[in-house]
C-alpha cells in the first residue's frame, strides 16, 4: 500500500553518515598502526623502507581527506539528509559511487603495501 505523502526517512541518513565516519576513522587508525610498526633496517631484511610506509600512509590520509570533504559537502547539501534540493525527494546515498571506489582502491593499495612488506621480510 502506497502512502500519499513524502517518505519519512527517520534517522537513516544520520546512521549512514555515522557509519561512513566510523569507516574513515578505522581506516586512518589501521594506516597509522601500520606506520607505527617498529621500523627495522630494510638492508638487514627487515621489510619495507620507512619512506614507503610513510608514502602509503600519506596516500591513505589524502584519500580519507577527499572522502571527508565529499561526505561533509553532501550532508550539508541535502539539509542534513532530509531532502535533495534538486528534486525535493529523499536524497541519494550520502556517498557517491566514486567515493566507494576510492575507499576500496585505497584499502587495496594499503593491503598490497602490507603484503609486499610481509613478503620482503
Secondary structure, DSSP 8 states (H G I E B T S, - for coil): ---SS----TTHHHHHHHHHHHHHHHHHHHHHHHHHS----GGGT-SS-HHHHHHHHHHHHHHHHHHHHHHHHHHHHTTTTT--TTTSS----SS-HHHHHHHHHHHHHHHHHHHHHHHH-
